[in-house]
Amino acid sequence: MSKSDVERVKTKQAAEELNIGIDSLQYLMQMEKLPIGFAYKKPGCKRYFYVIYRGLLDQYKKQLADGTARIGI
C-alpha cells in the first residue's frame, strides 16, 4: 500500500473529479453506491462525515473510463 492509496480527498475535490455535484456524491456515499471511501454519522450527531481515499477514487475513475463501472450503480 502506497502513501497515495491512503491519502484523503475532500468531498469537493472528489465531486469535481467525478463530474458530479457535492450533494450527489454525499448521497451516493451514504447509500454505499460509490466505492471510494465511506460515510458515517456519529451517534447523536445529525451530520455525516466522509472519508475518501485517493487510491480508491483513482481506481474508480479508471473503471468509469474503461466502462466497467457507472456512477451510482
C-alpha positions in Angstrom: 0.0 0.0 0.0 1.5 3.3 -1.1 1.1 6.7 0.6 -1.2 7.9 -2.3 -3.5 4.9 -1.6 -4.3 6.2 1.9 -4.2 9.9 1.0 -7.5 11.6 1.8 -9.5 13.7 -0.7 -12.1 16.4 0.2 -15.6 15.9 -1.0 -15.5 19.0 -3.2 -12.4 17.7 -5.0 -13.8 14.2 -5.4 -17.1 15.6 -6.8 -15.2 17.7 -9.3 -13.1 14.7 -10.4 -16.2 12.6 -10.9 -18.0 15.5 -12.6 -21.0 15.3 -10.2 -22.4 17.7 -7.5 -21.2 17.5 -3.9 -24.8 16.7 -2.8 -25.0 13.8 -5.2 -21.6 12.5 -4.1 -22.6 12.7 -0.4 -25.9 11.0 -1.1 -24.3 8.2 -3.1 -21.7 7.6 -0.4 -24.4 7.5 2.3 -26.2 4.8 0.2 -22.9 3.0 -0.3 -23.1 3.4 -4.0 -19.6 4.9 -4.5 -16.7 2.6 -3.7 -14.3 5.5 -3.0 -14.4 5.5 0.8 -17.2 5.7 3.4 -19.8 8.0 5.0 -20.5 7.7 8.7 -22.5 9.5 11.3 -21.5 9.5 15.0 -24.2 8.5 17.5 -26.2 11.6 18.5 -25.0 13.7 15.5 -27.0 14.9 12.6 -24.2 15.4 10.1 -22.4 12.7 8.2 -18.6 12.6 7.9 -17.0 11.5 4.6 -13.7 9.7 4.2 -12.5 9.4 0.6 -9.2 7.8 -0.3 -7.1 8.9 -3.3 -6.3 5.3 -4.3 -9.9 4.2 -4.3 -11.0 7.3 -6.2 -8.4 6.9 -8.8 -9.3 3.2 -9.2 -13.0 4.0 -9.6 -12.2 6.8 -12.1 -10.2 4.2 -14.2 -13.2 1.8 -14.0 -15.5 4.6 -15.2 -13.1 5.4 -18.1 -12.9 1.7 -19.0 -16.7 1.4 -19.0 -16.6 -1.3 -16.2 -18.4 0.9 -13.7 -21.2 3.5 -13.7 -21.8 6.2 -11.1 -24.4 5.1 -8.6 -24.9 1.6 -10.0 
